[in-house]
Amino acid sequence: MKALDPALAERVAPVVVTVERHAAESDEKAVFPQEGLTAMRTSGLLGLLVPARYGGLDGGITDLLAVSQLIARQDMSAAMVFAMHGQQVAALVRHGSEKLRARVLPAVARGDLYLGSVTTEAGKGGHLLSSGTGTRRTGDLVELDRMAPIVTGGAHADAYLMTALTPDATSDSQVSLVYAERGQLDVQVLGGWDPMGMRGTHSVPMRFTGAVPLDQVVGADGDFRRVVVDVFAPLAHLGWSACWLGTAAGALSRTLRMLRSPEERRRRDLKSELLLTRLSRARQRIDTVQAMLSHTADVYDTLSERERGGAAWQLLANALKVTASEQCPAAVEELVELVGLRHGYLRNQPLALERALRDLRSASLNYGNDRLHLANGALTLLDQETTLA
C-alpha cells in the first residue's frame, strides 16, 4: 500500500478511530456509519479527488485506494461508502461540464455533499450499460421516475449520480448519467436492509421522482458507456478490491497481535508447523492481491481514455476484481481455522473475523465473478498474442 502523505495521514487517522469505535454497532443494527461519514466530512476526505482549484485535496487514485484500505481494516462497510463516493467524484471531475463542476465540486470539497450511486435496476442483473427507465424532456428539464433496488448509503446521500435512458432513446443502451441533488427530487426509501454482511452500507431500495436541468447530464447525453469505460468500471474494481484487501489485512494484523500477546504465547506453540503454514498462506494471499492492486492502479494511471477500452486493460481490471474477491475471504478463512471456534467463529470477538468473513462473502457477488469470467474468456479469444497490461 502506498505510504500516505503525512498531511493526508493526519486527516485519515481520526476517521479510522471513529469508524473503529462504531463498527460493531453498525453491523449489529445494520445501520449506516453516520459517525464515520461525519468524520469524513469534517476531515475533508470527501474532497480527496477534487482538484485544488475547486478547494479539494487534489488527490489521485492511489490515494483513494490507500485511504479505503485503512478504513476497511476497521469496517468494510464504511470503506465501501467512501470508495464509491470517490468513484462518483471522479466521474464528475473527468466528465462533468465546467459549469457543473464549478457548482458541485466546491461543496464536495467542503464536506457538504456525499454522493450516492443509482445504477441498479430490477431485472437487469447489475448490467451498467442498459436501462429500462425512460425520461421526458420538458423545456430545459429532464423528468424522471427512477426505482433502484439497491442504493448504497442512498438514504443518507446529499446528491446522486443516476443512470436513465436519454429522452429520445430508441434502444435500451442509450443511457445517460445524470447528477441530481436530493432537494430536486422526491426521494422515497421503499424497504429495509438486513443482509448477511456489509450491513453498514444500508443499501436500501429507493425511488426518485422529479426533474433536473439538462445541464446536469454528466458526459455526452446517451453515452454513459464512455463514463463506464473511463471511470465507473475501473474505479469499481480498484475501489472494491482495496476495501476487500484492507479487510483481510486488518484481520491478519489483529490475529498476529493476539498471537504475540503474552497470554497466547504461553498457551500456543508459535513454532507449530500448522500455525506457521496457515499464517504463510494468509499472508501470501494478501500480498498477491496487494501486488495486483498496485500494478493495476499504476497501469490505469498511464492509460489514455481510448486505451482504457482495450482488451489487455479490461482483462487485467476484471482479473483484479475476481482475484481479490476470492483471495481476501480465503485469507480470512485461513485465520478462522488457525484461531479456532472461540476467536474466529463466535460473534463480537475482538478479532472480528466472523464479521470480516460475512462482509467478504459479498465480494464475488458485486458484479458477479461468473459474468466477469465470461467476459474475460471472450476477450482472451480475441487476443492471440496474449498482450499483458
N, C-alpha and C positions, 0 to 999 in steps of 0.2 A: 504494500500500500504506500502511495506517495506520502512523504512527510509533509504535514501541513505547514504553511507559513505561520510563524509564531503569532501574528496578529489574528489570523483566522482560527488557529487553535484556541486562542483565548476566547473567541466568540463561541466556539463549539462546546467548550468544557461545561458551562452551566446548563446548556441544553441537554447534554448527556446525563448530568446529575439529576435534572428534573425528570427526564424520561425514565431513568432507572427507578426513581422514587415511586412513580405511579404505574409502572409496567404491570405488576401483578394485579392491581385493582382493575386496570383497563382490560386485561384478559379475563379476569373473573366475571366482570359485569358486562363484557362485550360493549364497552363504551369508548368513544373516540378519545384519543390522548390530548384533551383540550389544554392541559397544563403544558404539555410538550410543545404544542402549536404556539401557545402564548410565548414560551421561551424562544422559539424560532422567530417569532415576530419581533420581539424586543432586541434580540441579538443581531438583527439584520440579515440572518441567514436566508430568509425568504427571497432576498435580493442577491443571492450569491452569484447567479448567472446574469444579472442585469448589468449592462455596460456602465462604466463610471460616469459617462455623460448624462445618464438618467438618474444618478445618485446611488447606483448599485455597487457591489463589491468587485465587479469585473472579473469574476472567477471563471474557470474553464471546466470542461467536462471531468478532468481528473480530480478537480476539487470537489465536484458534486459526488463523485464515486467515493472519495476518501471520507467525506463527511457522512454519507449514507452508511458506509461500513461502520463508522464509530457509533452512530446512533443505533444501528442494528445489533451491536454487541449487547445492548440492553433491552431493546424492544424492536422486533422486526416490523410490527405494525406502524410504529411511529416513523421508522426509517422509510417504509414504503410511501407513507404520506408525503414525506419530504422529497423523495426521489421523483415521485410522479408530479409533484408541483414543479420541480425543476424541469421536467420534460415539457410541461406546458409553457413555462417561461422561455425555454429555448426555442419553441415554435414561434412564439411572439417576436422574439429578438430576430430570428432569421427570416420570418415570412410575413410578419405584420407590416402594415403600411407605416410610414413615418408618423403620420397623424395619430394612428392608433398607439404606436409605441410611445410617443411623447405624452399621451394622456394616461396610459396604463402603467408603464414601467416605473415611473417615479413612485406611484402608490405601492407597487410591489416592493420596491427598494425600502420604503418606509415601514414595511410590515403590515400595511393596511389591506393588502389583497392576497389571500390564499386562494390559489386557482385549483378548481376541480376539473376532472376529465369526464366527458359524457360521450362515450363512443360505443357502448354496448347497446344492442337491440335484441329483443326476443326473436328467436328463430334463425339468427344468422351465425350463431356459434362463435362469436368474437371476431368475425371477419371484418377487418377495418375498412376495406375498400369498397364496400357496398352499403346501401341504406334503404330502408323502406319508409323513411319519414319524409313526407313531402312538405314543401314550404310554398308560400304565396307572397308575391311581391305586391305591395300596396304603396305606391309613390316611392319614397326613399327608404321604406322599411321592408324587412323580411319577417313575415308572420310564420310562427312555427308552433307545433304541438308535439312535443318530444317526450316519449317514455323510454326510460332506460332501466333494465332490471338490476344493474349493479353500478353504483357510483361511489367510488372510494372517497370517504370523507365528504360526500356531497351535501349532507345536511349542515355542514359547518363551513362550506366554501363561501367566499365573498363574490366570486365570479367563476365562469366556466368557459372552457373551450368544448364546443359540441359539434358533432357531425350531423348533417342532414342533406337531403337532396337539394340541389340548386333549383330555384323556382321553375325554370324552363327545362328541367331534366327530361330526357327521352329514354334513359336507361338507369338501372339502379347503381351504376358505377359513377354517375356524375355527382359526386359528393363534394360538399363544401365544408370547411371548418369555420365555425362562427364563434366569435367572442361575445359573451353575454354576461352582464352584471346581474346580481341577484335582484336588485331593485327594478330591473327592466322586465322581469318575468314574474309570473305566478308560479311559485315553487312548492311542490307537494311531495312529502315523503309517503310512499304507498305501502310500506311494510317494515318489518324488523330485520335484524341481522343476528343470527345465532349459529355460527359455524363451528367447525372443529377447531380451527386455528385462525390466525390473522384476525382475531376478534376485535382488536382495537381499530382496524381500518373502517369499521362501521360502514360497510359497503352496501347501503340500502337501495331498494328500488325507488325511483323518483319520476315525477312528471313535471315538465317545464312547458308553460304556455305563455305566449306573449309575442312581442315584435321588437326587433333590434334594427338599428340603421344599417344600410347596405355597406357602409364603410367599415363595419366591424367584421367583415369576412376576412379571414387570415389566409393570405396567399391568393392565387387566382380562383375565381368563382368556378366551382365544379371540378377543381384539380387538387383535391386533397391528396391524391396519390403522391404528388411531388413532396408534400409535407411529410407523409409517411416514410418515404424512402430516405429523405434527408435528415429527419429528426425523430419522428414518432417511433418507428420500429427500432432504429439503433439505440436510442436512449431508453426504450423499454427493456431491451435485452441487457444493456450495460447496467442500467439502474437496478433492475431486479436482481441481476447476478451479484452486484455489490452488496445488496441487502442480504441475500442468502449467504454470501461469504462472510459478512460481518457477524451474522447469527451463529454460524458454525465456529468461527474463530473465537467469539465470545464464550461459547460453550466449552471449547477446549481450554481457554485461559482459566476459566473458573474451575474446571476439573483439575488442572495442574496445580493451582493454588491450594486446593483441598488435599491433593495427594502429597504435597510437600509440607503440609502443616504438621506440627509435632504430634498431634493425636493420630493422624493417619500414618505417619512414618513409624509409629510404634506398632500399629496393628496390621500394616500391609508390608509385603516384601516388594520393594520398589525395583528389585532386580529380577522379578518374575519374568520369564520369557513371554508368557501370555500377555501380561500387562504391557511390557515394552513393545511387543508386536502390535497390539491394538493402538497404542499411542502413535507408533510409527505410521500405521495405516491412516489414522485420522489426520495426522499432520500432512501426510503425503497427499491426501485428497484436497485438503485446504490449500496447500502450496500449488497444486496443479491448477485449481480454479483461479488463484491469485495470479499466476503466471499468464494464464489465458486471458483473464480480465485486463491485465496491464497491456498485453500485446494488442488486444482488440481495441482498447481505448487509444493506444498510440496510432494504430492504423486508421481509425476513424478520423483522428485529427489531421492526418496527412492527405485525406482524400477530398477531391472536389465533389460538388453536389452530383455531377454526372457520374463520377466513379462510384458513388455510393449505390448506384443501381446495378453495378457489375456483379457477375456470378461469384467471383472469388470472395468479395466482401460479404455478400449475403450468406454464403456458405459458412464463413467464419463467425459472423454475428449469430446466426442460428445455432451453430455448434456450441458457441459460448453458453447460450441460454440452456440448451439441453444438458451440457456437461455440468454447469453449475447447479442445475435443478436436480441432478442425480447425485453428484458427489458431495454436496453440502449436507443433505439429510443422511447420506451414508456415513459421513464422518461423525455425526451426532449419534447415529445408531451404534457405531463402534464404542463411543463413550458410555452409552447406556449399558451395553454389555460389560464394559470394564468396571463401572462402579456399582452395578447391580440394582436390585429392586428398590431399596430404600432411597438412594441418592439419585437414581436415574429414571425410575418409573413412577414414583409417587408424585402427586401434585404438591405445589407450594413448598418445594425444597430449595435450598439456597442455590444449587447449581442450575435450576430452571431448565433442565434437559428435556423434561416432559413437555414444557411449553415450546421450547425451540423445535422439538420434533413435530409437534402439531402444526406450528406455523410453517415449517419447511415442507410439510406434506402438500401444501398448496402449490409448490414451485412447478411441478410438472404439469399442473392444470392451467396455470397462467399462460394463455395461448398454448394449447396442448402440444406436448412433445411429439405425439404421433403425427400431427399436422406438419410440424417442422421437419420431421424425418422425411415425409413425403415430398416436401418442397426441396429439401437438400438432395434427395435421391434424383429428382428430375434435373436439378442444377448440375449435379455431378455427371450425369449422362451428356450434358452439353459441353463439358469442359474436358475434352480428350487429353489435353496436355497436363491436367491436374495442376492448374495455376494456384499457387498459395499466396494468400494475402499477407 
